[in-house]
Amino acid sequence: MIPSKIYKIVIIGGGPAAMGAIKYYDGSKDDLLLISNDEIGFFVYNSIKTHKTTDGLFFADNKSPDYLIKEYKKLLFEKKINILKDFVKKINKCDNYFEIIGSKKVYAEFVIVCTGMNYKMLNDFNKFKNVYNLAGTFNNLKNKNCVVIGGRNSGTSAAIYLAKISKKVYLLEKNNKLPCKKKYFDRLLNCKNVDFFCGVKNIKIFSHKNLNISKLKFFFDKDSKEINVDFIFIYIGLIPNSNIVKSICKLDVNDYILINSKNETSCKNLFAAGDVTGKLSQIITYHGDGANAIYWIQKRM
Ligand SMILES: Cc1cc2nc3c(=O)[nH]c(=O)nc-3n(C[C@H](O)[C@H](O)[C@H](O)COP(=O)(O)OP(=O)(O)OC[C@H]3O[C@@H](n4cnc5c(N)ncnc54)[C@H](O)[C@@H]3O)c2cc1C
């Protein structure tokens, strides 16, 4: 049965790649639908917020995260973009259109996947309360002890950010040295309320019955340490949100969506842009990436 409404273009994701595509869209508002499960710019806003504190410089134009979100909202308003807040679980390819399955089904001739990346979780840690990825979603954790797991650039930046808003921060890293840039390491050393531990081999959470965390025990080769903890932030790497299209297009060995110079995937009329394609992970790159995808779609229509 042919669906009653088939959009010309559906864009999935609400980050810089999607916004770049919308900026360069010049068709009718009724032909395009934007689907995102989060608030527009949620991931990028909270990511760069922690870097803002450490760097003072967050993206190429040196604009604040608030400015970025304001601009995105203005763009969506001015272009009268139809937005559906939904989590897409899968995309199927039918003869001449795509079936996009979330809590509702939506259909489109062309799709641009701009779903970005997600933080990896550690073991079964997400079953506990107060275990998060994005430290930037918090503004005040006064009197709270925080643990950051993972001492690369993002984790170290998060620890520096948290040091300003919480009582005490512990940064745990499995390598024998913090694998972050020197500039972050130097700033970390200036934070009086941060202790960092390298060579952490294993971590165990103790919780109350309601799964609220209480203590954390971490193990080195020969000894261990126990600390009181209220919040845990996990920064052990990112994975592309490419699951929804893995059955219809080619991914690389790290699950990034493979695209050509027109942002086309191996599946006809399916395009991808942004972090999910594994290029330089920067806002400025992805505004252009989304724009490129929609440019080629519009040429084809
Ligand atoms: C800690 C950190 C700091 C950073 N700092 C900077 C910086 O200072 N400067 C800079 O330029 N870049 C920075 N970046 C990189 C920047 O955040 C990313 O490159 C950018 O957000 C990628 O844009 P995107 O549109 O591809 O994806 P995202 O911004 O991740 O947007 C993807 C959107 O898709 C939605 N989505 C995902 N899956 C689905 C689904 N199945 N259904 C519906 N919606 C879905 C998500 O909710 C999200 O809103 C940083 C990244 C991190 C992790």
PDBQT file of the ligand as one rigid body, heavy atoms in Angstrom, charges set to zero:
ROOT
HETATM    1  C1  LIG A 401      33.057  16.790  24.727  1.00  0.00    +0.000 C 
HETATM    2  C2  LIG A 401      32.948  17.369  23.341  1.00  0.00    +0.000 A 
HETATM    3  C3  LIG A 401      33.364  18.658  23.142  1.00  0.00    +0.000 A 
HETATM    4  C4  LIG A 401      33.268  19.223  21.864  1.00  0.00    +0.000 A 
HETATM    5  N1  LIG A 401      33.700  20.503  21.679  1.00  0.00    +0.000 NA
HETATM    6  C5  LIG A 401      33.643  21.069  20.462  1.00  0.00    +0.000 A 
HETATM    7  C6  LIG A 401      34.118  22.388  20.246  1.00  0.00    +0.000 A 
HETATM    8  O1  LIG A 401      34.601  23.060  21.169  1.00  0.00    +0.000 OA
HETATM    9  N2  LIG A 401      34.016  22.899  18.992  1.00  0.00    +0.000 N 
HETATM   10  C7  LIG A 401      33.468  22.183  17.950  1.00  0.00    +0.000 A 
HETATM   11  O2  LIG A 401      33.392  22.710  16.841  1.00  0.00    +0.000 OA
HETATM   12  N3  LIG A 401      33.018  20.933  18.123  1.00  0.00    +0.000 NA
HETATM   13  C8  LIG A 401      33.098  20.352  19.340  1.00  0.00    +0.000 A 
HETATM   14  N4  LIG A 401      32.667  19.060  19.526  1.00  0.00    +0.000 N 
HETATM   15  C9  LIG A 401      32.152  18.320  18.374  1.00  0.00    +0.000 C 
HETATM   16  C10 LIG A 401      30.699  18.646  18.056  1.00  0.00    +0.000 C 
HETATM   17  O3  LIG A 401      29.913  18.589  19.222  1.00  0.00    +0.000 OA
HETATM   18  C11 LIG A 401      30.188  17.628  17.040  1.00  0.00    +0.000 C 
HETATM   19  O4  LIG A 401      31.099  17.541  15.969  1.00  0.00    +0.000 OA
HETATM   20  C12 LIG A 401      28.816  18.018  16.486  1.00  0.00    +0.000 C 
HETATM   21  O5  LIG A 401      27.867  18.119  17.516  1.00  0.00    +0.000 OA
HETATM   22  C13 LIG A 401      28.344  16.974  15.482  1.00  0.00    +0.000 C 
HETATM   23  O6  LIG A 401      27.168  17.413  14.884  1.00  0.00    +0.000 OA
HETATM   24  P1  LIG A 401      26.107  16.402  14.267  1.00  0.00    +0.000 P 
HETATM   25  O7  LIG A 401      25.018  17.240  13.723  1.00  0.00    +0.000 OA
HETATM   26  O8  LIG A 401      26.791  15.451  13.374  1.00  0.00    +0.000 OA
HETATM   27  O9  LIG A 401      25.590  15.529  15.495  1.00  0.00    +0.000 OA
HETATM   28  P2  LIG A 401      24.975  15.918  16.939  1.00  0.00    +0.000 P 
HETATM   29  O10 LIG A 401      25.295  17.303  17.328  1.00  0.00    +0.000 OA
HETATM   30  O11 LIG A 401      25.393  14.818  17.828  1.00  0.00    +0.000 OA
HETATM   31  O12 LIG A 401      23.426  15.834  16.677  1.00  0.00    +0.000 OA
HETATM   32  C14 LIG A 401      22.794  14.604  16.436  1.00  0.00    +0.000 C 
HETATM   33  C15 LIG A 401      21.356  14.711  16.851  1.00  0.00    +0.000 C 
HETATM   34  O13 LIG A 401      20.640  13.590  16.388  1.00  0.00    +0.000 OA
HETATM   35  C16 LIG A 401      19.758  13.121  17.372  1.00  0.00    +0.000 C 
HETATM   36  N5  LIG A 401      19.559  11.675  17.157  1.00  0.00    +0.000 N 
HETATM   37  C17 LIG A 401      20.484  10.705  17.250  1.00  0.00    +0.000 A 
HETATM   38  N6  LIG A 401      19.943   9.505  16.982  1.00  0.00    +0.000 NA
HETATM   39  C18 LIG A 401      18.634   9.730  16.694  1.00  0.00    +0.000 A 
HETATM   40  C19 LIG A 401      17.549   8.886  16.348  1.00  0.00    +0.000 A 
HETATM   41  N7  LIG A 401      17.699   7.576  16.204  1.00  0.00    +0.000 N 
HETATM   42  N8  LIG A 401      16.328   9.455  16.149  1.00  0.00    +0.000 NA
HETATM   43  C20 LIG A 401      16.154  10.787  16.269  1.00  0.00    +0.000 A 
HETATM   44  N9  LIG A 401      17.164  11.633  16.590  1.00  0.00    +0.000 NA
HETATM   45  C21 LIG A 401      18.384  11.116  16.804  1.00  0.00    +0.000 A 
HETATM   46  C22 LIG A 401      20.505  13.409  18.670  1.00  0.00    +0.000 C 
HETATM   47  O14 LIG A 401      19.631  13.493  19.744  1.00  0.00    +0.000 OA
HETATM   48  C23 LIG A 401      21.169  14.736  18.358  1.00  0.00    +0.000 C 
HETATM   49  O15 LIG A 401      20.343  15.812  18.681  1.00  0.00    +0.000 OA
HETATM   50  C24 LIG A 401      32.738  18.482  20.786  1.00  0.00    +0.000 A 
HETATM   51  C25 LIG A 401      32.292  17.175  21.010  1.00  0.00    +0.000 A 
HETATM   52  C26 LIG A 401      32.398  16.613  22.272  1.00  0.00    +0.000 A 
HETATM   53  C27 LIG A 401      31.935  15.209  22.478  1.00  0.00    +0.000 C 
ENDROOT
TORSDOF 0
